[in-house]
Amino acid sequence: MNTVPWRYGLLGLPLAFVALPLYVSLPAHYAREHGVPLALLGALLLGARCVDALADPWIGRQADRWLRPGAWARVMVPAACVMAASFAGLFMAPRLPLPGLLLWAGVWLVLGYLAYSVLAVSHQAWGARLGGNVVQQTRLVAWREGLGLLGVLAATLLMSQAGWGWTSALLALALVFGLLALFGLALPAPPLGFHRPWRLAWRQPAFRRLLLIYAINGTAAAIPATLLLFFVRDRLQAPQWEAAFLLSYFACAALSLPLWLRAVARWGQARSWALGMALAIAVFVAAAGLGEGDVAAFLLICALTGVAAGADLALPGAMLTRVVQRAGLSGQAEGSFLGWWTATTKLNLALAAGLALPLLQALGYREGARDAASLQALSLCYAVLPCLLKALALGLLWRHKDSL
């Protein structure tokens, strides 16, 4: 049995484990538990994520040096320690006056995001260096994302049942096992003296096109992730179903990964990704018409959009590896490409928090509001805006499908 895919992919579990609370639960947690205004919270998240995103190209460039036998652990192990500490600091924050609380959260956010970036960029570059054809690379990414979805499911259950203390402890344990699984896994080293200019990735037209599609599609996904708990609590008025909604979404995303692997083998990566986008739009737009008590309908939407999300998880990263391979840079500059790639991911999340939350407040919505105008604004921002953005990404992908 080939153990490379699961050994490589195991670190994806704690990385996704920490990502769900940071990007989905944190805004609602600070609004509810600490009374932080949405506009101020959005500004804080936007600032911290922008700092993180600006660092990613540098991190990616350094990752091409870090990923050498005997060298990677000196970087990745300390980063894992910082990430575990920042997670605990954020979700078990002391009761402080608002300025002190914002400073506390801002410091831990920046440290946590940077540590996460070091681990995530290095991990993705490692996978790209393992090489392989289209199906093999898609399988590697699918294992990473599938185990990541298992981490998301674990985080969802722990957040609702065990509290932040146990969640933080189990995150640290998962990081230990993820790094141990990588230990000893063959890692091709880049040639000594290889020059990696900052703009190396941008010289590739296929990378520029793929990154634009990825950015628009990622923003479309980040907006509902940011607003999910507000939608469930105020529009559906079903907070007791939060865990079930998340579990149905992520479980269906995980279960769909073998289907997307088959789709890639039959139709290729670009066309399969386009199919996933089209499915997401067709299903998710219906969320705009939901109201109080529509739990069953939203569970179905979560399940079907989870299936569509499997394509978003498994295919873009594998397509990026193909871009690197076609550029003749395999085993040399994966980190340089992935630095810009992960920076784009962070900017998507930053824009989602920095624009969607203040926009909701400007439209008159407040956390806990139940009047018709506020709920309508919430539905439009949560469901309609993401579908419009995803339709734009789908159009661009279809236009360039033969060159990606």
N, C-alpha and C positions, 0 to 999 in steps of 0.2 A: 504493500500500500504506500502511495506517495504521501509522505507526511508534510511536504513543503507547504501546500496551501493552508492547512490549518495552523501550522506553526507560525507561518508568516502572519496569518490573519488574526491570531489571538489578541494581539495588542489593540486591534480595532474595538474589542469589547470595552475595556475601560475608557478609551477615548470617546466612544459614543455614550458610555455611561455618564461621563461628566458633561457632555455636550447638551443633553436633554435638559437637565436642571438649569444650566447656565443660560441657555437660549430660550427655553420655554417657561420654566417655572420662576426664574429670578425676577422678572418684571412684576408679575402678580404677587410674589412673595413680599417684595419690598413695599408695594402699594398697600397690601392688606395688613402686614405685620408691623410695618414701621410708618405707614401713612405718608410715604413719599409721593408728591404730586407727579402725575404722568408726564407732563412736559419736562420737569426737572429730571425725572428718571430717564426719559428718552435722551436728553442731552448727555447725561452721565454715560449711558451705554454707548451712544454714538462716539463720544470722545475716547473712551477706553478701547473700543473696537477699531477706531481709526488709527490709534497709536499701534495697536497690534498689527493691523493690516500693513502699515508702512514698514514694519520690521520684517515682514514675511519675505520680500525679495532678498534681503540680506541673509536671512536664515536659510533660504533655499540655496543661495550661493555657497554658504559655509557647509551645508549638508553634503555637497559634493566632496568636501575634504573630510568631514566627520565620518562618512561611511567607508571606513577602511577597517580591515581586521584588527582588533585590539584597540581601536580608537573610539568607536561609536559609544561604548558604555560610559566613557568619561563625560559624555555630554547628555546622553539620554537618561541615565540614572538620576543625576541631580535635577533634571527637568521634571521627572516623574515625582520626585519629592516635593518640589515647589508646587506642582499642580495639585497634589493631594492636600497640602497645607492651605492653599488658597481656597479650595472648595469648602473645607471646613470653616475657614474664616468668614467666607461670604454668607453661608447659610446658618451659621451660629453666631451672628454678629451681636455684640452687646447693645443694650439700650442706651443710645447716645442722642444728644441734641442733633437736629438735622444737619448742621455743617460738619460736625464730627462724624456722623454716620456716613455722609457722602464721601468724606475723605477716606474713612475706613474701607468703604466699598470700592472706591476708585483705585486705591493701592492694590487691594487683593484682586480686583478685576484685571488690571494691567499685568500683574505678575502671573496670574492664572492663565490669561490668554497667551502670553509670551511662552510660558512653559508648554502649554498645549500645542502651540505652533511648532516649537522645536521637535516635539514628539511626532506630531502628525506629518509634518513635511519630511522628516527623516524616514518615517515608516512608509509613506507613499513612495518616496524615492527608492527605498530598498526594494519594494515590490516591482517598480518599473525596471530596476536593474536585473531582476531575475529573468527577464526576457520572455520569449515564447511567441507563438503566433496569436492571431486575433482571439480564437476561442480560449487558448491557454491564459492569455492576459486577462480576458474577461472573467475566467474562472478564479484567478487570483484575487481580482477586485471583488468578485462576488463573495468569496470566503471572508475577505476583510469586512465588507459591508454586512454580510449575513451575521457574522459574530458580533459586529457592531450593533445590529438590531437586537441581538440577544442581550447585549448590555443595556440597550434602551428599555427593553421589557423589564429587566431586573431593576433598573433605576425607577421605572414607573411604579412597580410593586413596592419597592422599599420606601419611596417618598410617601406613599399613601399609608403604609402599614407599620414601618419600623422607625421613622423619624430620621432627622438629619445626622445624628450621631452614628447610628449603625450604617447609614448610607455612606458616610465619609470613611468609616473603617473598612467597609467592603470594597470601596473604590481603591484604597491603598493596596489591599490584598490582590485585587485584579491586576493592578499595574505590575506588581511583583511577578505574577505568573506570566503576564504578557511579555515582559522583558526576558524572563528565563526561557520562554519558548523560542525567542529569537537567538538566544545564545548558541553559538556553534553552527547556525544556519549559514550555508555558503553565501558569501557576499563578494561579488566581483568588485575589484577596486578600480577606480579610474586611473588612467595612465599618469605617471608623475609629470608635473610640469604642464598639464593641460590648461590652456588659458580659457577662462570663463568670463567673458565681458558681461556687464550688466544687461545689455540689450540683446544678448544672444537669442533668447526666445522670441523677441519681437521681430527678428529678421525673418521669421518663418510665417508666410501668409496664412497657412493652414492653422497655425496656433492662434493668430489674431482672430480669425473667423470663429474658431471653436470657443475661444475665451469669451467673445461677445455673446454667443448663444448661451454659454454656461452662466454668464453673469445675469442675463435677463431672466433666464429660467430659475436661477437661484434666488433672485429677488422675489419672484412670484411665489416660491416655496417659503421664503423667510417671513413674509408678511403674515400669513395665517398661523405660522408657528409662534410668532410673537403675540398674536391676538387670541390664540385658541382659548385660554382659560377665561378671558373676559367674555368671549362668545358663549361658552358653555354656561358660565355662571349667570350672565345677565340676559342673553337672548334665549337660550334654551331653558334657563333656570333649573339646571340639573347638575349641580356640583358633585353630587354623589356618584355620577356616572363618568367623572373625569378619567379615572384609571381605565375604565372599560373602553372609552373612546380611544385613548392612546394605545392600549393593548391591541385593539382590533386593527388599528392602522399599522402599527409596527409588525404585528404578527403576520398580517397579509403581505406586507412588503417583504418579509423574510421568506415566506412560503412561495412568493412569486419569482424568486431569483432563479430557480431551475428553469422556469418557463422562459425567462428572458435570455438565458443561455441558449436554449433551443431556438429562440427567435433569431439570435445573432448568427447561429450556424446556418439558418435558412435564408434570412433577409439581409444580414449584415448589421453593423453597429448603428449607423446613422438612421436607417429606416426603422429599426427596432425602437430606437429612442424616440423618433417621431410618433410612432404608434403609442408609446407610453404617454407622451404629452397630450395627444388627442384624447386619449381615455380620461386623463385627469381633468381636462377642460369640460368634456361632456358630462362628467359626474359632479365636479365640485361647484359648478355654477348653480346647481340646485340648492346649495346651502343658503343662498341669499333669500330663499323663500321660506325658510324654516322659522318656527316661533316656539313659544313656551310649550314644553312637553313633547316635542318632536324627537324623542330619543331614538326610536327604532329607525327612523329615516336617517338620522345622523350617523348611527352605527353602520348602516349600509354604505353611506357616503365615505365614512372613514375606511371601511374595508376595501372598497373599490379604488379609492385614491391611494390606499396603501399598495395595492397591486401596481398601479401606475408608478408609484414612487420607487418600486424595485428597479425600473429602468433608469431613473435618475441616479440611483445609487451605484448600479453596476456598470453602466455604459460610458458616461463621460470620462471617468478616470482611465478606462481602458483605451478610449479613443485618443486621449492625450499621449499615452505610451506609444501608440502607432504614429502619432505626429513626430515624436522624438526619434523613433526608429527610421522613419522615412527621411528625416533630416540628417541621418548618419551620425547621430550623437549618442547612441545607446551605450550605457556603461561609462559615460563621461559627464553628462550635464543634466541628468534628470532633476536634480535639486534646483537648478536655475530655472527650469520650466515650472516646477511645482511651487516655488516661492511665489511667483506671480499668480499661479492658480489658487493657492490657499489665501493669498491676499484678496483676491476677488471674492472668495467665499466669505471672508470676514467683512468686506465692504457691503456685500449683500445683506448680511445680518445687521450691520451698522445702519444701513439705510432703512431697513425694516423698522428698527427701533427708533431711529432718529427722525423718521418722517411719519410713520403710521401712528405712533403714540401722540405726538403733538397735533397731528391732523385730527385725530379723534377728539382731543380736548378742544381744539378750535371749533369743531362742529357741535360742541355742546355736550359731548359724552363725558361722563365721570364714572369711575369704578363703582358699581352698584346701582347705576341709573336704570330705570325701567320705563321711562316715558317713550312714546312712539318715535319721536324725532331722534332721540339718542340711539335707540335700538336699530332704526333704519340706517343711521350713519355707521354703526358697528357692522351691520350685515354687508353694506356696500364695501367697506374697507376690508373686511375679512374674506369675502367670497368673490365679488365682482372684479375688483382691482387686480387680484392675482391671476384671474382667468384672462384678462386683457393682456397682461404681461406675458403669460405663457403662450398665448396665441401669437404674439410677436416673435417669441423665441422659436416657435414651431415653424412659422413662415421662413425665418432665416435658415433654420436647419434644413428644411426641404429644398431651399434654393441652392444650398451648398453641399447637399448630401453626397454628391459624387466626388467631391474633392476632400472629404474628411475620412 
